[in-house]
Amino acid sequence: MFTTRPEIAGTFGVVATTHWIASQVGMSVLERGGNAFDAAVATAFVLNVAEPHLNGPGGDVPIILHDARAGTQHVVCGQGVAPDAATPAAFAALGLDLVPGTGLLPAVVPGAWDAWMRVLRDWGTWEVQDVLEYAIGYAARGIHIVPRVAAGIAGMAPMFQQEWKTSAAVWLPNGEAPAAGSLFRRPALAAAWQRLCRDAVGPSREARIDAARNAFYRGWGAEAIGRFYANNEILDTSGQRHRGLLTADDMARWAAPVEEPLRYEYHRHTVLKCGPWTQGPSMLQALAILKGFDIGAMDPNGSAFVHVVTEAIKLAMADREGYYGDPEQAEVPLEALLSDAYNAERRALIGDEASHELRPGNVSGFQPVVDHHAQDRIALLNRAPGVGEPTVARLGATGGDTCHIDIIDRWGNMISATPSGGWLQSSPVIPELGFPLSTRGQMFWAKPGHPNSIAPRKRPRSTLSPSMALRDGQAWLSFGTPGGDQQDQWQLIMFLRMVHHNLGIQQAIDAPSFHSEHFPSSFWPRVARPGKLVIEGRFEEAVLEDLLRRGHKAEMGDPWSEGRLSGARIEADGQMFAGANPRGMQGYAVGR
């Protein structure tokens, strides 16, 4: 099987991320005696500087970790909640039937800072200043600008200059977008992080970390956010200017919770995902459907494999649309959705031909609510910059995207995290902080009656979806990808090829992939393209022809266009392996 680069192998530690500098920072922490959790926190803050079009300090992050000493796995939820003022009635009063995709209205409490501080406090060993040292250095002294960052800023320049003036001050130094290959500085961000380090005062490491958390969520950070959101009217994708709903009180009442991961048993493997406040359970549902097919007998690059996996994804995503939401505020029938009996019924719906219907299943006592008119909103994608499915570049979208981190240390600790949100395209920069906030609230429905309808202190159903897998009960694989609605599609494909076709991490990443756009997007304006299937350009032409014969609205994409996967695994003999995505020429794995 062809690979673009060798799979990294070692016994001391491995790191794989979506940017080479971040990967090197993670490895530096391991070399200096830090564990996987210290390394992940330092790496995440560097990604804020290296990939600002993909994530930011004011964004979100779901995290799955394996604590080797305790032999346990945990989810740390860095997905913030909606403001108290965010209700369907509030949006109806503004004449809005969708939560805008940019601006101030879709803001939720920024969850990433507290989630990373929770990881550092409860599982790490370093101080706040230690993990922020790398990121502060890059923000203050400058970081190499890759072409996609330069292009993202240039694409937003008119919006910044005309409407989001505080963003122009950060992203357009001297009135111009930075050139690719130039050194780009973020002095206001460096100053904000330095202030948080100064706030980290207390009698113990844990107390110092909590002091930094309090400074952001219950101190000057929250006050800066509250003032900016109350005192500014900002243009958003609705074509109107709105004030924000987020307040300092909303910030003060939130802290990142720790949860048990969802688990599904599949061919000797236990796959771990976050709860239905993400789309993560859809991957588990797809596995439950596919369990009844002989995947190992299929050519992993053949049309039968693509067809069956796609149809399973479509069924799982229909259930995502109908049933998922924040389980703290909505009853989600996960036990039924992951049961063998239910998925035997779902499996029976897969035939030789593609379905063009959005088909949620029937769970006793529940009535799924899905949008059968999502394809009617496609024209809205061209209304404003910064909108739409972030990774589908062929649509001309200038929206933000996501990063990913996988790390294993010498003690066997493992972490998988998918930082996102708060990207430069999302909303205007808050001057005192030097960064914008997440617009994850766009993933809520603005109308009542759905598990994912907007409500105070509720988490939006996020697309962010890190993964972890145990093999025969032992921690084995950490993996994930950016990609919005594609995340649990590309990860599923990678995992199936590793389990059933014995591909290594790099082989599975490099293999040509595919995705469906059949179901409503999670991003404003929440469009769907029923039956649409995109396969990477390196598939054989005969595969495309057979998929078209089966009724898929299939098309061939560019040769290297599907996914930004990375992964790290540890085998029973103690060897560690890692791989990263060659697409986009940014992701790298390192280790020794």
N, C-alpha and C positions, 0 to 999 in steps of 0.2 A: 504494500500500500504506500503510495507516494506521500511524502511529508516535505514541508517547506523548510524545516529546521529539525535538529535532533530533539527528542524528548529529554528534558533535563533530569538527571539522576543524581542522587546523593544520599547521605545518611545523617547529615547535620541539620539541614533545614532547606525548605524550598518556598519560593514566593512567586506568584503569578498575578499580574494585574494588567489593566488596560493601557498602562504607560510605563515605558522603560525606567524613567527616573523614579517613579513610585516603587517599582519592583526593587530597584537598587537600595532605596531607603529602607524598605522592609527587611532586606537582607542585612543592611548595616546594623539595624536594631538587634537582629538575631546574633550577629557577630559580637556585638557589645554586651551580650549577656541577657538581653531582653527575651521575653517569651513571645509566642505567636500573637498574643493579645496586645502586648505593647507594640509589636511591629505593625499590626493592623491599624491601630489608632494613628501612629505616626504616618503610615502610608496613606490613610484616608485624608488627612489634612494636606499632605503634599498633592494629592489628586485634586483638591479644591483649587490649587494654584496652577497645576499642570494642565488640567482639563476643565476650565471654567465654563465651557460650553456644554459640559456633560454633568456637572455637579457643582455644588457650592456649600459653604459653611451654613447657610440658611436652609439647607435641603433636608432630605429624608434618607433613612437607611434601615432596612431590615437585616438582621445579623443572625446567623446560626453558628453556634460554637460547640466544640467538643472539649470538655475538661478532662484531660488524660488522667490526672491524679484521682478524681472522683469517679471517672468512667461514666460521666453523664453528659447529656446534650441539652442545650438551652437556646431559646430564641430571645433576643433583645430587640424590642420593637422601637425603632426610631422613626415611626410614622406618627407625626403630630395630628392633633384633632382639630375639628372645625371650631370657629369662635362661637361664643354664646349667642351672638346676634345672627348667626347663619341658619336660617330656616327657609323652607319653601315659600312661606308667606313673605319673607323679606325680599326674596328674589322676584316673586310675582309683583310686589309693589314697585319694583324697578322696571317692570315690563320684560323680564328675562325668563325664558323657559329652559335655558341651559346656563350652567355656571361658566363664565368666560374662561378662556384658556390662558390669558395673560393679565397683567395688571395687579390690582390690590384685592379685588373681590374674591379670587380663588385661593387666597392665602390661608394656610393652616398653621398651627403652632409648629415652628421649625424643630424637627425631632433629632437631627443628626448629632448635634453637640451633646445633648444629654445621653443619647444612646452610647456614644463613644466614651463619654466619661463614666458611664455605668460599667462598661466593659473594662476600662482601665482600673476602676476602683475595686471591682469584685473579682477579676481574674488576672489583671496585669500586675506588674511590679514597679513600674516607673512612675515618676512625678509628671504633673501637667507640663512643666517647663521642658522636661526631657523629650516628651513625645512631640511637642510643638516646635522644638528647636529647628528641625529641618524645614518645615513649612514657613516659619517666620523668616528664615534665611533666604528662601526662594522669593517670598513676597517682597522682602526689603531690597534684596540685591538684584533680583530679576531671574526669570526663567525663560528658557528657549520656547519660542512660539511655533507650534507646528502649523502646517497649512490650514487644517480644518478650524483651528481657533481663529486664525487671521480671517478666514472666509466668513466664519460665523459673526465676528464683530463687524466686518465690512457690510454684511447683509443687513445688520440691524442699525447701521450708522444713521440713516435718515430718521428712523424712529427715535434714536437717542438724541439727535440734534434738535428735532422738532418738538418732541413730547417728553421724553425721559431724560431731562437735563442732568440729573444726578448720576445717571449711567454714563452719559457722555463724558463727565468729568473723570470717570475711572477708565473707561474702555477706549476713549478717543483722546489720548494725551496729545497736546499740541493741535487738537482738532482733527486728527487723522487716525484711522485704524492702524494698528501695528502691522508691520510687514512680517510675512512668514520668515522664520529664521532669526528674527530679531530678539532682543532681550527685553522682557516685559516686566515692569515692577508694579506692585500693589501696596504702596506705602500705607494707605488707610487700613487695609486688611491687616498688615503687619502690626500696626499700632493697636488695633482691636485685640489681636491675639496676645500681644505683649501686656496689655492691660489685664486680660483674663489671667495671665500668668502671675501678675502682681497681686491679683485678688486671691490667688490660691494660698491662703494663709491658714494655719491651724496646727494643733498639737500632734497630728498624725497624718500619714499619707492619705488615708481615707477622708479625714476632715478637710485636708487641703483641696482634694478633688471636689468634695461637696461644696466648698466655698466658691470654686470656679463655676460650678453648676448654678449656684444661687446668684452669682453676679450676673449671669446671662439671663436667667429665667425670672428672677425676682429682684433684680437690681437695675443697673444702668443699661444693660442690653435690652431688657423688656421695655424700659421707659423710652428708649430711642425708637424702638419699633412702634410702640403705642402712639407716640407723637407723630411720627411720619404717616402712619395709616389714618390718623384722625384729621390731619391738617392738609392733606393733599388730595386733589382729584386727578386721577390718572386715566389716560386713554387705554382701553382694553379691546379685546376681540369683538365685543358687542358693537364697536364703533362709537361708543359713548365714554364719557369720563365719569369715574366713580371714586368715592372715598372707600377706604378699607373698613372691614368689620373687625379685624383682629385688634385686641387690646392688650395692655400690660397685664390685666387681671387674667385673661385667657392664658397667657404665658405662665403666670405664677402658679396656676392650679394644675399644671401638667408635669409629669415625670415619666421617663421611659420605663415601661413595664417589662418584666421578664416572664416569659411564658414557656410552656412545654411545646416542643415542635409536634406537628402532625407526622404520623408514621404510616407507611404502607409497605407490606411485605411483597417482594417481587423477585422470584428466582434467586434465592439465597441472599437477597439484598433487602435492607430496610432503608427506604428512601424517606428523607426528612425534609419537610417544607414548613413555611410559616402558615398561619391560619387564614381564614377566608376574608380577613381585612387585606389580603393580597390575592393575586390570582393563582398562588402556589398550589392549592388543592386541585386545580385543573390538570396539572401534570400527574398527580396521583390518580385522578379519575381516568386519564388516558391510559395509564399503566394497567389499571383495573380492567379496562375494556380490552386492551391488547393482550392481556394474559391468556386469552382464549385463542390466540393466533400463534402459528409456528413461525415467529419472527426470525429465528435462527436459520430456517430453511430458505428465507428470502434473500435475494441479492441486495445488500445494503445500499446499492446505487441503482437499483432496478425500479421499474414502474409499480410493481405490486407493493413493494415496501412503501414507496411514496404515497400511493393511493390509500392503503390501509391506515397508515399513521395519520394522514391528513383527515380521513373520515373520523377517526377516533378523536383527534384534536377538535374537530368541529362539534362533535357531540359534547365533549367536556366543556368547551367554551360556551356552548348554549346554556349549560347548567351554571357556569360562571355568571352569565348574564341574568339568569332567572333567580338564582338563589343566594349569591355571595353578598356579604356585607360585614360590617363590624359586629362580631358575635357578642360584644358587650351591650349592643343596642338592637340587634336583630337576631331572630332565631334562625339559624342556618342548619339544615338537616344533614350534617356531615356524615354521621354514621350511616344513614341511608344512602347518600351519594357515593360512598366508598364501599358499599356492601357488594358481595359477590352476586347476590340475586338481582339487585338493581342493575349492575353492569352487564350481567348476562342478557338482560332485556335490551340494554343499549347496544351491545355487541351485535345482536340479531338485526339491528337496523343497517348494518354495513353490508352492502352487496358489491357487485362488480362495477356499479356505476356511481358516479358522484351525486350526492344530494345537494340541491340548491335551497333547501329549507333550513330555517333556524329552528332546531328541534330540542327544546329542553325536555327532560324526562318528567314523569309524574311521580311525585312523592306524596304519600298519603298525609293529608292535613295541611298541605301547602299548595299555593297557587303561584307558579312562576310567572313573573312579569318580564317580558322581553320586548324590545323595540323592533318591530318588523318594517320600519320605514327609514332606517338609518341611511340607506343608499340615497335617499332624497336630499341629503344635506351635503353632498360632495362639493357643490359649487362654493360652499362657505369656506373651503380650504384656501381659496385664493384671496380671502378678504383682508387678511392682516399677516404681518410677519410674526414668527415665533409660535405658529399653531400647527395642529395636526399631528399625526403619528411621527414621532421624532426620527426614527431610523429609516424611514422609507424615502431615501434621498431622491429617487427618480420622480417623486411627486413635486419636487421643488420645495419641500418643507424646510423651514429654517428653525424649527423647534429644537429644544435641547434634547439631551439624551441621558446616558447613564454610564457608570463605571462599575468595575467589579474587582474584588480582592479575594485571593485564596492563599492561605499560609499554613504550613505545618512546621513545628519546631522540633528540636532534638528530643524533647520529652514526650512527643506524640500529641501535643495540643494542636487543634485544627480549627480554622475559622473560615467561613464563607460569608461575604458581605457585598451588598449591591448599593453603593451610595448613588444618589441622584437628586434631582430637584435643586431649586435655588440657582439654576444656571443663568447665564448672562441674558438669555433671551426671555426669561420668565416674567420679570417685573423690575421696576426701577431700584437702583442701589439706594440703601439707607446710608446717608453720608457718614454718620458716626461709626458705622460698622464696616463700611467698605464693601458690602455685598448685598445682593437681593435675597428675597425669601422664596420658598417653594410655592408653586401654584397647583399643588396636588389636589386642591378642592375641585378642580375642573372635572375630576373623575366621579364626583357625586352626581346623582340625578337631582334636578332642581324641583321636581314634582314629588308630592308625597306618595306613599303606597308601595315603595320598593325597598328591599333590604339595604340598598345603597343610596337611599334618599338622604339629602343633606339634613343634618340635625346638630344642635349644640353638643360639643365635646365628643363627637363621633369621628372615627377614622374613615377616610375615603378608602374604597377598595383599590389598592395600588396594583400596578403592574410589576413592581419590584419583587424579585423572587429568587433569592439565593437557594442553593441546594447542597445537601450533604447526603452521603450514603454510607451505611455500614455493610460490611460483608461478613456473613456468618457471625453477626453480633459485634464485630470489631470495627472501629472507625476506619474507613477506607478511602473515601473520595469527597473532596470539596470542589464544587464547580458552579459556574453561573455565567451570565452574559448580560450586557446591556441589550436593549431592543424593544422596549415597550411591550406590546401584545405578543411579540415574537419570543419573548424570553423563555416561556415554558414550552414553546414549540422547539426551538433550537436545542435547549437542554435535554428535552425528551429524546430527540434524534441522536444526540451525542451519547447519552446514557444507553440507549438501545444498542447502538453499534459497539459500545465497549462490552456490554454484558453478553450479547448474542453473537457477536462477530469477532470478539477478542481483539478489538482495536485498542491501541494505547491512547493516551490522552491527546498527543499531538496528531496522531493519525485521525482520531475522531473529530478533532477540531478542523483539520485541513480538508476532510472529505466534503464533497459538494452537498449543500443543504437546501432547504426549501421552507416556505411558510405559506399559510392561508390567511386571506383577508376576508373570509366568509362572514364573520360575525362583527357586531359593532365595535369600533375602536374605543378604547378607554379614554382617548384624548379628544378635547373639543375639536371639531363639532360632532364627534362620535359617529363617524360614517362607517358604513359596511359596503362590501363588494361581494354579494352572494356568489359562491362558486369559484371565486378567484383564487388561483394557486400560482405562486411564483417559485420557479426552480432555478438554481444557480447555473450559470452558463456552461459549466464543465460537465453537466449530464450529457449522455448520448442523445442525439436527435431522436432516436427511436423511443426513448423514454417520454419525451414531450409528445410525440405522436400518439403513444398509447394512452397517455393521460387525457389528451383531447378526445380520443375515441371513447374513453370512459365517461365523458361529459364534464370534466373539469374545465373551467375557463383558465387554462394554464398558459403561462408565458415564460420564456427563458430570460432570466436576468443577466447581469454582467458576470464574468467568470469568477470573480472574488467579491461577492456582494452580500452573502448571507451569514450574519452573526459576528459577534466579537467574543467568542467563548474563551474561557480559561479554566484550568483545573489543576488540582494537586491531589496526589494519592500516596498512601503508605501501605506497603505490603507486609505480610507476616514476618518476613526476614529482616524487617527494619529499613529496607530500601524505600526511599521517597522519590517520586517522579512528579514532574510538572510540565505543563504546556500552555501556550498562549496563542492568541489569534494573529495570523499574519495579515489579515485584511485591514487596510488602513495604515499599516506600517507603524503602529504605536505599541501594541501589546507585546510584552516579553515576560518570559519565565526565567528565574535565576535560582541557583542553589548550589550546594556542594555536599 
